[in-house]
Amino acid sequence: MSPPPSLETLPSELILHTLSFLPLDAIASFSQTSVFFSQLVYGNGNDGSLWRTLYLSSFDDPSISAWDLRPPPSKDGSARSKRLALEKEDRRYQWREGARQSVTALREWKAGRMDLVRAEADQVDLNYRALLNLLLTAPPAGTPSLNLPKLVSALPSSLPTLHMLPDQTQPVYHQLMAHLLPLPLPKSPRAYDNLLNEAREIVYSIAAARGSLETPEGKIDFKVVHALNVVQHWNMTRGMEGQVWDPEETCHAPWPWRAEHARPAPRREEIWTSEKSGDWDWAGIGGGEWVGCYSFVDFSDYITFNYPELTRQRGKPSLVGVEEAVGDLMHLKLVPTCARPSATSSTLPRIHFSGTSNSPVQSEVRGNVRLTNDNPPQVRVTYVISYGGSEKWKLEGMQMGGIGGKRGVVGIWSEAHPGPHSPSGPFYFWKKNVVSEEGQEE
């Protein structure tokens, strides 16, 4: 008597092809039905084609990540070159582990189990890195993304405090949240005030002003950038609601902030191929007007917070209850001076610029844009503002979302040549031409 028919008797290629049409959670359930199917799905004998198909059916293709700064590949369209490219991708992206880690991280984050109280340190760290990878492998702005809606929909109703996260995870957490802000912000006024006060105390500290947003290794200090986004989101809310500025002046602002604003613009191949220097402006500094705002606290409050010994302040310095002011809108017109990028290098040359600002008075502006040592590199911008040829202010910022990110540049202003007790505070610039007259993104 022959044995009854069984799925295990079917050719493995047929089973894998059928599985490729199922969602990832169904695959996981199927693999648990027998040792044979578990080995078929997760075993080393799987050539990667199943997991490549499964990953790309649920998540964005990492090979077209907007954060990839490498020059465009050659257009060799032979069958052999395409096969070799796929094999290289299989080795680089590890589709199976990427899918499993991403699904796990999204599930645990949504359930609020991403802290040391509910999970081991290594697993917490692995999950946050998987979430950040989803952010950094999204396609360029304007291209529909599978990753970003998943990240936003999985945002938990409350977030862990920093002492509940492993030390090695905190920079990853800050980078993720800086880009996803303003979601989620605390709904209760007291919780929001606590978050805002904590962020202000980071932003208005002397350490932040002297650190210029970077670590000694030339990488972004995302704890400061996260705090800057919290503070300037609050200040933009006040300004956009007409409490500070004329609403007609702000119609071009990328508002309200969304995760969509924090990803790079599409790569322009002419950056590498054009003979015209005007096309080498990879950062998009020129070709439009920049609008911006700055914020500050009363100088006496600033001194009391940073130098309590000068004011005989007792107890831990705090900015709780301190009023923060928002300055007039600034309008900058900048002209870049660009070097030609190399078609064989993954780095882009520093761009220098000069121009003018007409608020609050006419002034001269100069500065530069460069990439950091982060992986992927971040866009750093330095502005120096002068009055009558005398340098007055220096602004150190980072462009959120990478090259061409629509949210704009957040950073810290200070005196160009600071003394021991010089003031500082946050600023935010956005490019006016990234939003149309109707308020729709271009």
For each residue, the residues with C-beta under 8 A, 3 or more apart:
1:
2:
3: 6
4:
5: 9
6: 3 9
7: 10 15 37
8: 34 36 37
9: 5 6
10: 7 14 15
11: 14 15
12: 15 16 40
13: 16 17
14: 10 11 17 18
15: 7 10 11 12 18 19 37 40
16: 12 13 19 20 40 46 49 50
17: 13 14 20
18: 14 15 21 22
19: 15 16 22 27 30 41 50 54
20: 16 17 50 53 54 57
21: 18
22: 18 19 26 27 30
23: 26 27 57 58
24: 27 28 54 58 99 103
25: 28 29 103
26: 22 23 29 30
27: 19 22 23 24 30 31 41 54
28: 24 25 31 32 103
29: 25 26 32 33
30: 19 22 26 27 33 37 41
31: 27 28 37 38 40 41 42
32: 28 29 37 38
33: 29 30 37
34: 8 37 38
35: 38 39
36: 8 39 40
37: 7 8 15 30 31 32 33 34 40 41
38: 31 32 34 35 41 42 43
39: 35 36 42 43 45
40: 12 15 16 31 36 37 43 45 46
41: 19 27 30 31 37 38 46 50
42: 31 38 39 46 96
43: 38 39 40 46
44:
45: 39 40
46: 16 40 41 42 43 49 50 51 96
47: 50
48: 51 52 90 95 96
49: 16 46 52 53
50: 16 19 20 41 46 47 53 54
51: 46 48 54 55 95 96 99
52: 48 49 55 56 86 89 90 93 95
53: 20 49 50 56 57
54: 19 20 24 27 50 51 57 58 95 99
55: 51 52 58 59 93 95 98 99
56: 52 53 59 61
57: 20 23 53 54
58: 23 24 54 55 99 102 103 146
59: 55 56 98 99 102 134 137 146 147 150
60: 64 65 134 137 138 139 145 146 147
61: 56 64 137 139
62: 65 93 98 137
63: 68 89 93
64: 60 61 68 139 140 143
65: 60 62 68 136 137 138 139
66: 138 139 140 141 263 264 265 266 267 402
67: 136 137 263 264 376 402
68: 63 64 65 267 376
69: 346 347 348 371 376 377 403
70: 73 346
71: 272 341 342 343 344 345 346
72: 267 269 272
73: 70 85
74:
75:
76: 81
77: 81 82
78: 81 82
79: 82 83
80: 83 84
81: 76 77 78 84 85
82: 77 78 79 85 86
83: 79 80 86 87
84: 80 81 87 88
85: 73 81 82 88 89
86: 52 82 83 89 90
87: 83 84 90 91
88: 84 85 91 92
89: 52 63 85 86 92 93
90: 48 52 86 87 93 95
91: 87 88 94
92: 88 89
93: 52 55 62 63 89 90 98
94: 91 97 98
95: 48 51 52 54 55 90 98 99
96: 42 46 48 51 99 100
97: 94 100 101
98: 55 59 62 93 94 95 101 102 130 133
99: 24 51 54 55 58 59 95 96 102 103
100: 96 97 103 104
101: 97 98 104 105 126 127 130
102: 58 59 98 99 105 106 130 133 134
103: 24 25 28 58 99 100 106 107
104: 100 101 107 108 127 130
105: 101 102 108 109 114 126 127 128 130 131 134
106: 102 103 109 110 131 134 150 151 154
107: 103 104 110 111 154
108: 104 105 111 113 114 119 127
109: 105 106 112 113 114 127 131 154 155 156
110: 106 107 153 154 155 156
111: 107 108 156
112: 109 118 156 157 158
113: 108 109 118 119
114: 105 108 109 118 119 124 127 128 156 160
115: 118 119 124 160 164 165
116: 119 121 124 164 165 166
117: 164
118: 112 113 114 115
119: 108 113 114 115 116 123 124 127
120: 123 124
121: 116 124 125 166 169
122: 125 126
123: 119 120 126 127
124: 114 115 116 119 120 121 127 128 165 166 169
125: 121 122 128 129 166 168 169 172
126: 101 105 122 123 129 130
127: 101 104 105 108 109 114 119 123 124 130 131
128: 105 114 124 125 131 132 165 169 172 173 176
129: 125 126 132 133 169 172
130: 98 101 102 104 105 126 127 133 134
131: 105 106 109 127 128 134 135 151 176
132: 128 129 135 136 172 175 176
133: 98 102 129 130 136 137
134: 59 60 102 105 106 130 131 137 138 147 150 151
135: 131 132 138 147 148 151 176 179 180 263
136: 65 67 132 133 376
137: 59 60 61 62 65 67 133 134 147
138: 60 65 66 134 135 145 147 148 263
139: 60 61 64 65 66 143 144 145 263
140: 64 66 143 263 264 265 266 267
141: 66 260 261 263 264 265 266 401 404 405 406 441
142: 265 266 441
143: 64 139 140 266
144: 139
145: 60 138 139 148 149 260 263
146: 58 59 60 149 150
147: 59 60 134 135 137 138 150 151
148: 135 138 145 151 152 259 260 263
149: 145 146 152 153
150: 59 106 134 146 147 153 154
151: 106 131 134 135 147 148 154 155 180 259
152: 148 149 155 180 183 259
153: 110 149 150
154: 106 107 109 110 150 151
155: 109 110 151 152 180 183 184
156: 109 110 111 112 114 159 184
157: 112 184
158: 112 184 186
159: 156 177 184
160: 114 115 164 165
161: 164
162: 165 170 173
163:
164: 115 116 117 160 161
165: 115 116 124 128 160 162 169 170 173
166: 116 121 124 125 169 170
167: 170
168: 125 171 172
169: 121 124 125 128 129 165 166 172 173
170: 162 165 166 167 173 174 223
171: 168 174 175 222 223
172: 125 128 129 132 168 169 175 176
173: 128 162 165 169 170 176 177
174: 170 171 177 178 222 223 225 226
175: 132 171 172 178 179 220 222 225 226
176: 128 131 132 135 172 173 179 180
177: 159 173 174 180 181 226
178: 174 175 181 222 225 226 228 229 262 400
179: 135 175 176 259 262 263 400 401
180: 135 151 152 155 176 177 183 259 262
181: 177 178 185 226 229 230 233 257
182: 185 229 233 256 257
183: 152 155 180 259
184: 155 156 157 158 159
185: 181 182 192 195 233
186: 158 191 192 194 195
187: 191 192
188: 191 192
189: 192 193
190: 193 194
191: 186 187 188 194 195
192: 185 186 187 188 189 195 196
193: 189 190 196 197
194: 186 190 191 197 198
195: 185 186 191 192 198 199 230
196: 192 193 199 200 230 231 234
197: 193 194 200 201 318 319 320
198: 194 195 201 202 227
199: 195 196 202 203 226 227 228 230 231
200: 196 197 203 204 227 231 297 319 322 324
201: 197 198 204 205 305 318 319
202: 198 199 205 208 223 224 227
203: 199 200 208 224 227 228 231 412 425 426
204: 200 201 208 297 302 305 306 319 424 425
205: 201 202 208 209 305 306
206: 209 210 306 424
207: 210 211
208: 202 203 204 205 211 213 224 227 412 424
209: 205 206 412 414 418 422 424
210: 206 207
211: 207 208 214 215 221 224
212: 396 412
213: 208 220 221 224 225 380 396 397 398 411 412
214: 211 218 219 220 221 372 380
215: 211 218 219 220 221
216:
217: 373
218: 214 215 372 373
219: 214 215 372 373 374
220: 175 213 214 215 225 372 374 378 380 398
221: 211 213 214 215 224 225
222: 171 174 175 178 225 226
223: 170 171 174 202 226 227
224: 202 203 208 211 213 221 227 228 412
225: 174 175 178 213 220 221 222 228 229 398 400 410
226: 174 175 177 178 181 199 222 223 229 230
227: 198 199 200 202 203 208 223 224 230 231
228: 178 199 203 224 225 231 232 410 411 412 426 428
229: 178 181 182 225 226 232 233 400 410
230: 181 195 196 199 226 227 233 234
231: 196 199 200 203 227 228 234 235 295 324 426
232: 228 229 235 236 293 295 410 426 427 428
233: 181 182 185 229 230 236 237 257
234: 196 230 231 237 238
235: 231 232 238 239 293 295 324 326 426 428
236: 232 233 239 240 253 255 257 293 428
237: 233 234 240 241
238: 234 235 241 243 244 326
239: 235 236 243 244 245 250 293 326
240: 236 237 245 247 250 253 255
241: 237 238
242: 245 246 247
243: 238 239
244: 238 239 326
245: 239 240 242 249 250 293 328 329
246: 242 249 250
247: 240 242 250 251
248: 251
249: 245 246 291 329
250: 239 240 245 246 247 253 255 291 329
251: 247 248 435 437 439
252: 291 430 432 433 434 435
253: 236 240 250 291 430 435
254: 257 261 406 407 408 430 434 435 441
255: 236 240 250
256: 182
257: 181 182 233 236 254 261 407
258: 261
259: 148 151 152 179 180 183 262 263
260: 141 145 148 263 406 441
261: 141 254 257 258 400 401 405 406 407
262: 178 179 180 259 400 401 405 407
263: 66 67 135 138 139 140 141 145 148 179 259 260 401 402 405
264: 66 67 140 141 267 401 402 403 404 405
265: 66 140 141 142 284 403 404 405 406
266: 66 140 141 142 143 404
267: 66 68 72 140 264 271
268: 271 279 282
269: 72 272 273
270: 273 274 276 279
271: 267 268 274 279 280 282 341 348
272: 71 72 269 341 342 343
273: 269 270 343
274: 270 271 279 280
275:
276: 270 279 280
277: 280 338 340
278: 281 286 338
279: 268 270 271 274 276
280: 271 274 276 277 338 339 340 341
281: 278 284 285 286 287 336 338 351
282: 268 271 338 341 348 351 403
283: 336 351 369 379 381 399 403 404
284: 265 281 287 403 404 431
285: 281 334 336 351 353 369
286: 278 281 334 335 336 353
287: 281 284 433
288: 431 432 433 434
289: 331 332 333 431 432 433
290: 331 332 333 334 429 430 431 432
291: 249 250 252 253 329 330 331 332 429 430 431 432
292: 329 330 332 408 409 427 428 429 430
293: 232 235 236 239 245 326 327 328 329 330 427 428
294: 326 327 330 413 425 426 427 428
295: 231 232 235 324 325 326 327 425 426 427
296: 302 324 325 327 423 425
297: 200 204 301 302 305 319 322 323 324 325 425
298: 301 302 322 323 325
299: 302 303 423
300: 303 304
301: 297 298 304 305 319 322
302: 204 296 297 298 299 305 306 423 424
303: 299 300 306 307 310 311 421
304: 300 301 307 308 311 313 317
305: 201 204 205 297 301 302 308 317 318 319 322
306: 204 205 206 302 303 317 421
307: 303 304 310 311 421
308: 304 305 311 312 313 314 317
309: 312 313
310: 303 307 421
311: 303 304 307 308
312: 308 309
313: 304 308 309 317
314: 308
315: 318
316:
317: 304 305 306 308 313
318: 197 201 305 315
319: 197 200 201 204 297 301 305 322
320: 197
321:
322: 200 297 298 301 305 319
323: 297 298
324: 200 231 235 295 296 297
325: 295 296 297 298
326: 235 238 239 244 293 294 295
327: 293 294 295 296 330 360
328: 245 293 359 360
329: 245 249 250 291 292 293 359
330: 291 292 293 294 327 357 358 359 360 429
331: 289 290 291 357 358 359
332: 289 290 291 292 355 356 357 365 383 429
333: 289 290 355 356
334: 285 286 290 353 354 355 365
335: 286 353 354 355
336: 281 283 285 286 351 352 353 369
337: 351 352 353 354
338: 277 278 280 281 282 349 351
339: 280 349 350 351
340: 277 280 349
341: 71 271 272 280 282 345 348 349
342: 71 272 345 347
343: 71 272 273
344: 71
345: 71 341 342
346: 69 70 71
347: 69 342 371 377
348: 69 271 282 341 371
349: 338 339 340 341
350: 339 368 369 370
351: 281 282 283 285 336 337 338 339 368 369 370
352: 336 337 366 367 368
353: 285 286 334 335 336 337 365 366 367 368 369
354: 334 335 337 364 365 366
355: 332 333 334 335 364 365 366
356: 332 333 362 363 364 365
357: 330 331 332 362 363 364 365 385
358: 330 331 361 362 363
359: 328 329 330 331
360: 327 328 330
361: 358 387
362: 356 357 358
363: 356 357 358 385 386 387 392
364: 354 355 356 357 385 386 387 389
365: 332 334 353 354 355 356 357 383 384 385 386
366: 352 353 354 355 383 384 386
367: 352 353 381 382 383 384 395
368: 350 351 352 353 381 382
369: 283 285 336 350 351 353 379 380 381
370: 350 351 379 380
371: 69 347 348 377 378 379 380
372: 214 218 219 220 377 378 379 380
373: 217 218 219 377
374: 219 220 377 378
375:
376: 67 68 69 136 402
377: 69 347 371 372 373 374
378: 220 371 372 374 398 399 402
379: 283 369 370 371 372 398 399 402 403 405
380: 213 214 220 369 370 371 372 396 397 398 399
381: 283 367 368 369 395 396 397 398 399 409 411
382: 367 368 394 395 396 397
383: 332 365 366 367 393 394 395 397
384: 365 366 367 391 393 394 395 416
385: 357 363 364 365 391 392 393 394 395 416
386: 363 364 365 366 389 390 391 392 416
387: 361 363 364 390 392
388:
389: 364 386
390: 386 387
391: 384 385 386 394 416 417
392: 363 385 386 387 415 416
393: 383 384 385 413 414 415 416
394: 382 383 384 385 391 413 414 415 416
395: 367 381 382 383 384 385 411 412 413 414 427
396: 212 213 380 381 382 411 412 414
397: 213 380 381 382 383 409 410 411 412 427 429
398: 213 220 225 378 379 380 381 409 410 411
399: 283 378 379 380 381 402 403 405 408 409
400: 178 179 225 229 261 262 405 407 408 409 410
401: 141 179 261 262 263 264 404 405 406 407
402: 66 67 263 264 376 378 379 399 405
403: 69 264 265 282 283 284 379 399
404: 141 264 265 266 283 284 401
405: 141 261 262 263 264 265 379 399 400 401 402 408
406: 141 254 260 261 265 401 430 431 434 435 441
407: 254 257 261 262 400 401 410 430
408: 254 292 399 400 405 428 429 430 431
409: 292 381 397 398 399 400 428 429 430
410: 225 228 229 232 397 398 400 407 426 427 428
411: 213 228 381 395 396 397 398 426 427 428
412: 203 208 209 212 213 224 228 395 396 397 424 425 426 427
413: 294 393 394 395 424 425 426 427
414: 209 393 394 395 396 418 422 423 424
415: 392 393 394 418 419 422 423 424
416: 384 385 386 391 392 393 394
417: 391
418: 209 414 415 422 424
419: 415 422
420:
421: 303 306 307 310
422: 209 414 415 418 419
423: 296 299 302 414 415
424: 204 206 208 209 302 412 413 414 415 418
425: 203 204 294 295 296 297 412 413
426: 203 228 231 232 235 294 295 410 411 412 413
427: 232 292 293 294 295 395 397 410 411 412 413
428: 228 232 235 236 292 293 294 408 409 410 411
429: 290 291 292 330 332 397 408 409
430: 252 253 254 290 291 292 406 407 408 409 434
431: 284 288 289 290 291 406 408 434
432: 252 288 289 290 291 435
433: 252 287 288 289 442
434: 252 254 288 406 430 431 441 442
435: 251 252 253 254 406 432 439 440 441 442
436: 439 440 441 442
437: 251
438:
439: 251 435 436
440: 435 436
441: 141 142 254 260 406 434 435 436
442: 433 434 435 436
